[in-house]
Each structure stands twice: as structure tokens, then as C-alpha cells.
Amino acid sequence: MRKKKVAGIFASLMLAAGVMAGCNSSTSGDAGGKGDDKGGTIKIGANLELSGGVASYGQSIKEGIDLALEEINKEGINGKKLELVPFDNKSDAPEAINGATKLISQDKVVAIIGAATSGNTKAQIEIAQSNKVPILTPTGTADDVTFKDGKLNDYVFRTCFIDPFQGTVAANFAANELKAKTAAIFIDSASDYSKGLAASFKELFTKEGGQIVKEEAYVAKDTDFHAQLTNIKGKKPDFIFIPGYYEEVGLIVKQARELGITAPMMGADGWDSPKLIELAGKDALNNTFITNHYSSGDNDPKVQEFVKAFKAKNKDKSPDAFNALGYDSAYFIADAIKRAGGTDTEKIQKALAETDGLDLVTGQMKLDDKHNPIKSAVILEYVNGEQKFKTKVNP
């Protein structure tokens, strides 16, 4: 998800990494290589955005984790229970660094779930790598989270598919299902997430014979999009691709409909928040679509079992994709711990990397050599303020 550029992040990262290196040398590897499973529990961390700008994401992930651990702990793993140690990174990269440092050095977790965003996940990478403690992002979709500049971050994993896949799915849907011949693209120019999705969409849409008639941009926290939308309206596109986040997208959709733009609009998993409906309004969201990791309307028995259990625990609330990916992340970690036969974090890392065919709510988990899941995506349509399952797309 979101990548944030934060002044001073690299200085903070190096400081935290230095602290962790010192911690390792003084504890004979307790922070890296061995976890703390005393008292019949195995600790896993959750470094999540529980407050701040994208709190909706982190809160939903934690709800999914909580349900999974409740189920897992009915039998336990290797005679022990899993204990979740949450940390609120406040939707802030330096805080994500602090969270990783605390969870590894003080809490002695054997793995960390989180962060929700790509930027906050990447802030933890050097700490995880130097201490040999796996981190698993449920929703960090940027392609350079696990693999960058020809190098694998071998202690970093993800439960979600990556941005380029979402962009190509959206382009295929626009060209082949909606029969769009022309499209406009409206991106957050400060977000690598948004730019990456737009690039993959543009590449495939034009390859399919489509024409990009207008490209416009905004930056996070903007609230008035009338000028850009007026420019887009003037080009009369058949389709508008808006790969952004719910905070801005809700207002964009609302203002587009107020300007009389009736063309179908589409985004990706960054739209997936109940706040989107509040910001845009139910009527404005009609004829809009998103690519996502899962749908509660999918008739797959495993999906429906999860939906039933989640509703029972959360006052009949229907689980979104972030709930599902948090749930699956906990099962992904639990399965690796079980196969590792204990709390040695190097063995857990190896087990995670060797995962092949683990049956989860968001699809069967099989990793490629860059630690990216090979799995299906779904397309959802907003109808009167509700997400409706449209179709499933296999990789």
C-alpha cells in the first residue's frame, strides 16, 4: 500500500539498526535466531497503523489476526499458544522503525506481521534482515518490498499480490469487459503505489489497442479536484483509472459525479475502506470498480466459513479484504512455525520461503523466488454503497 517519504527516515533506520546490532552482540542472538517462548506461549508482533492517516487499514488487519489466533489457539502449535504483541506505528515510518526495534529487542517476537503500507514495511527491513527475524506484510503491494536492485530481502514476505498485477487486471477489465477504447488516468504524484499501478495499467491498456487521452495528478491531502476533473471531462474518456487511497478517492469520485462525469471509474485495493462510502456517497460510487484480494461475496466454502466466523465475532460486520489478509497472515505465520518445529527464527524464515499450496481465504499460498504470492484477484463493483462480487481473475 502507501509509500511515505519521511524526512530523516534513513537516519532513524541506521540508528535503530545500530541499536539492534548492539542488542544482538550482548544477548548471544536471543533477538535473532531464537524467539522467546517461555511460559507456554510463542510471541508474534503486529506492527500496524492502528492510528493516523491510514488507521482503517491497520485496524482491519488486526481484527483478522485476532480471529485467526483465537481459532489457532484452540489447539495451539507444538504444545504452545500464540501471543500477539501489537504496536501502533501511527501510520508513520519512523514509528514503524521504533516498533520493529521494540518487538525484536524487548518483546523477543519470532516474527512480525505488518506494516499495512509498503513504506512502513520497508522502514523495518534492515532491522529484520540484521536480526534474522521474518516480517510479513499483509498488504504491502509495492514490488520492491521483497526484492530490490537485484537482491532478495530474504526475511521479508507478503500475503498479498503486487501492484503490477492489479494494474494489468484493471486494464484487462477496462478493455475487454467494459469495451473501453479511451481512458484517463488520475494519480497521486507523490505515491509510488499510485504511480506503479498507473504504469502497469497504461502499458497493458495501450497494448490492447486503447488510448490514454488524459493524465492528471494530485498529491495526498488535497481536497479540491475540480480543475483536474474538468480537464478529464473535456476529453470524454470511456473509462477513468484512479489508483489512489480512500481519503482522496472518495472526494474525487464525489466531485466527478457533481461535474457530470458518468464514465466508469476504477481503482485498486487502496479504495477498500468503509470511509470511502462516507466520503463519496453511495450514489456517486455506482458504476465504479476495484481490484482486490478477496470478496465476501465469493461462494468458495473457505471464504464463506471465514465470513460467518468473522461476523459472529464482530457484531455481524462483513469482513473486508484487509480483515481477510490479516487473518491469512496469522495462519501463514502459524503454519511456518509449526513446520519449523519451534521458535528458531532462521528455521521459520526457511519454512515461510518453502510454503507451497497452503489453503487460505484469499487463495492458495505459493511463493515465487521473490517471496511474492502467486494467487488470484477479484474485481468488485460498488452498487448502492455495497461491494458486489463481479469476477475472479487467475494469475
Secondary structure, 3 states (H helix, E strand, C coil): CCCCCCCCHHHHHHHHHHHHHHHHHHHCCCCCCCCCCHHHEEEEEEEECCCCCCHHHHHHHHHHHHHHHHHHCCCCECCEEEEEEEEECCCCHHHHHHHHHHHHHCCCCCCEECCCCHHHHHCCHHHHHHHCCCEEECCCCCCCCCEECCEECCCEEECCCCHHHHHHHHHHHHHHHCCCCEEEEEEECCCHHHHHHHHHHHHHHHHCCCEEEEEEEECCCCCCCHHHHHHHHHHCCCEEECCCCHHHHHHHHHHHHHCCCCCCEEECHHHCCHHHHHHHCHHHHCCEEEEECCCCCCCCHHHHHHHHHHHHHCCCCCCCHHHHHHHHHHHHHHHHHHHHCCCCHHHHHHHHHCCEEEEECCEEEEECCCCCECCCEEEEEEECCEEEEEEEECC
